[in-house]
Amino acid sequence: MRRGTGRFGRARIFAPVFLALSLGASEAQAHLVTTGVGPLYDGIAHFVVTPEDLLPVAALAVLAALRGPAHGRLMLFTLPTIWFGAGIAGWIMGGKTSEILPAAACLALGLLVALDVPLPIWCSVGIAALVAATLGYSNGSGLPPDEGGTLTLLGIAAAVFVGFALVVALALSLRSRIARIAMRISGSWIAASGLLLLGWLLRGAFRS
């Protein structure tokens, strides 16, 4: 028992550092991810290798699991639908988006998970919609104005759907009290990563 506890304790120490290093990597724009097999797969690859998108979706999935299956079902379809729609809007309208928003999303969502806030279902869905609109628009605005943008955004939305579904299904299957505590701990890691990234971005802004 002590050996398992020790390993779990070490994981709690190193996981925030790993997440922070991932978030602090060079900026990943949607049009920079090229797989060579088409824009649809470019979009999927973009989501997989972009922590600024991946972590908020993971946090939303854990938040949905903490609140129950009804939250998960509605958020599952809300998230990719609005992500794709906002991405199309960003692709058409263009414009630069703030790099602080993904960091703020990680921080806020991580805190909601860590504190296990008892949100009503309309609030959970609203948060998912807000995050999807923000990150989706950012994805779309980073794409070049060519005919492949729609497929790239469709790939991102499909990856969001699958990623969210996998995480929320796994989390819902874990019904023990220890699993719930582990989910809340994962929220604290995500919040810590968002806070570190937010501090890094603000530091760069003040320097410039």
C-alpha positions in Angstrom: 0.0 0.0 0.0 2.8 2.4 0.9 4.6 1.7 -2.4 1.4 2.5 -4.4 0.9 5.7 -2.4 4.4 6.8 -3.0 4.1 6.4 -6.7 0.8 8.2 -6.7 2.4 11.0 -4.7 5.3 11.3 -7.2 2.8 11.4 -10.0 1.0 14.3 -8.3 4.3 16.2 -8.2 5.5 15.6 -11.7 2.3 15.8 -13.7 1.8 19.6 -13.3 5.4 20.1 -14.5 4.8 17.9 -17.5 1.6 19.7 -18.4 3.2 23.1 -18.0 6.1 22.2 -20.3 3.6 20.9 -22.9 1.6 24.1 -22.7 4.7 26.3 -22.8 5.7 24.8 -26.1 5.9 26.9 -29.3 2.6 28.2 -30.4 0.6 25.8 -32.6 -1.6 27.3 -35.2 -4.1 25.3 -37.2 -2.5 25.9 -40.5 0.9 24.7 -39.3 -0.1 21.1 -38.7 0.4 19.2 -42.0 0.1 15.4 -42.2 0.4 15.1 -45.9 -2.8 13.0 -46.2 -5.3 15.8 -46.5 -6.9 18.6 -44.6 -9.3 16.3 -42.7 -6.4 14.5 -41.1 -4.6 17.8 -40.6 -7.4 18.9 -38.4 -7.4 15.7 -36.4 -3.6 16.0 -35.9 -3.9 19.6 -34.9 -6.2 18.7 -32.0 -4.1 15.8 -30.9 -0.8 17.8 -30.7 -2.3 21.1 -29.3 -2.5 21.1 -25.5 -4.4 24.4 -25.6 -7.3 22.6 -27.2 -6.8 19.1 -25.7 -6.7 20.1 -22.1 -9.9 22.1 -22.0 -11.8 19.3 -23.7 -10.4 16.8 -21.2 -11.4 19.1 -18.3 -14.9 19.4 -19.8 -15.2 15.7 -20.1 -14.2 15.1 -16.5 -16.5 17.9 -15.4 -19.4 16.2 -17.2 -18.5 12.9 -15.6 -18.6 14.4 -12.2 -22.0 15.8 -12.9 -23.5 12.7 -14.4 -24.5 11.1 -17.7 -27.2 13.7 -18.7 -24.6 16.4 -18.6 -22.2 14.3 -20.7 -24.8 13.5 -23.4 -25.7 17.1 -23.9 -22.1 18.4 -23.8 -21.0 15.7 -26.2 -23.1 17.1 -29.0 -22.9 20.8 -28.0 -19.1 20.9 -27.9 -18.1 19.8 -31.5 -21.1 21.4 -33.1 -20.4 24.9 -31.8 -16.6 24.3 -32.2 -17.2 23.6 -35.9 -19.6 26.6 -36.4 -17.3 29.0 -34.6 -14.4 27.7 -36.6 -16.2 28.4 -39.8 -16.9 31.9 -38.6 -13.3 32.5 -37.7 -12.1 31.1 -41.0 -14.4 33.5 -42.9 -14.0 36.6 -40.7 -10.3 36.1 -39.7 -8.7 38.3 -37.1 -6.2 37.6 -34.4 -7.4 36.0 -31.1 -5.9 36.3 -27.7 -3.4 33.7 -26.6 -4.6 34.2 -23.0 -8.1 32.7 -23.6 -6.9 29.0 -23.8 -4.9 29.5 -20.6 -7.8 31.1 -18.9 -10.0 28.2 -20.0 -7.6 25.6 -18.6 -7.5 27.5 -15.3 -11.2 28.0 -14.9 -12.2 24.5 -16.0 -9.5 22.9 -13.9 -10.8 24.8 -10.8 -14.4 23.7 -11.5 -13.3 20.1 -11.7 -11.0 20.3 -8.6 -13.7 22.0 -6.5 -16.4 19.6 -7.8 -18.8 22.5 -8.2 -22.4 21.2 -8.4 -23.4 22.9 -11.7 -26.9 22.7 -13.1 -27.1 21.1 -16.5 -27.8 24.3 -18.4 -24.7 25.8 -16.8 -22.5 22.8 -17.9 -23.8 23.0 -21.4 -23.3 26.8 -21.5 -19.7 26.5 -20.3 -19.1 23.9 -23.0 -20.6 26.1 -25.6 -18.5 29.1 -24.5 -15.3 27.1 -24.6 -16.1 25.6 -28.0 -17.0 29.1 -29.5 -13.7 30.6 -28.2 -11.3 27.8 -29.2 -13.2 27.0 -32.4 -13.0 30.6 -33.6 -9.3 30.6 -32.7 -8.8 27.5 -34.8 -10.7 28.9 -37.8 -9.0 32.3 -37.7 -5.6 30.6 -37.9 -6.4 28.8 -41.1 -5.4 30.0 -44.6 -8.3 31.2 -46.9 -8.4 28.1 -49.1 -10.9 25.4 -49.9 -9.4 23.0 -47.3 -10.5 25.0 -44.3 -13.9 23.4 -44.0 -12.4 19.9 -44.0 -9.7 20.9 -41.5 -12.3 22.2 -39.1 -14.4 19.1 -39.6 -11.4 17.0 -38.6 -10.9 19.1 -35.5 -14.6 18.8 -34.6 -14.5 15.1 -35.1 -11.4 14.7 -32.9 -13.1 16.9 -30.2 -16.2 14.6 -30.4 -14.2 11.4 -30.1 -11.8 12.7 -27.5 -14.6 14.0 -25.3 -16.6 10.8 -25.7 -13.7 8.6 -24.7 -12.7 10.5 -21.7 -16.2 11.0 -20.3 -17.1 7.3 -21.0 -14.0 6.2 -19.1 -14.6 8.6 -16.2 -18.3 7.6 -15.9 -17.3 4.0 -15.7 -15.2 4.7 -12.5 -17.8 5.0 -9.7 -15.6 4.6 -6.6 -14.8 7.4 -4.2 -11.1 7.1 -5.0 -11.8 7.6 -8.7 -13.8 10.7 -8.0 -10.9 12.1 -5.9 -8.5 11.2 -8.8 -10.7 13.2 -11.2 -10.6 16.2 -8.9 -6.9 15.9 -8.7 -6.6 15.9 -12.5 -8.6 19.2 -12.4 -6.0 20.7 -10.1 -3.2 19.7 -12.5 -5.1 21.3 -15.4 -5.7 24.5 -13.4 -2.0 24.6 -12.4 -1.0 24.3 -16.0 -3.4 27.0 -17.0 -2.0 29.3 -14.3 1.6 28.7 -15.3 0.8 29.3 -19.0 -1.2 32.4 -18.1 1.8 33.8 -16.1 4.2 33.0 -18.9 2.0 34.9 -21.5 1.5 37.9 -19.2 5.2 38.0 -18.5 5.9 38.1 -22.3 3.2 40.8 -22.7 4.8 43.0 -20.0 8.2 42.6 -21.5 7.0 43.7 -25.0 
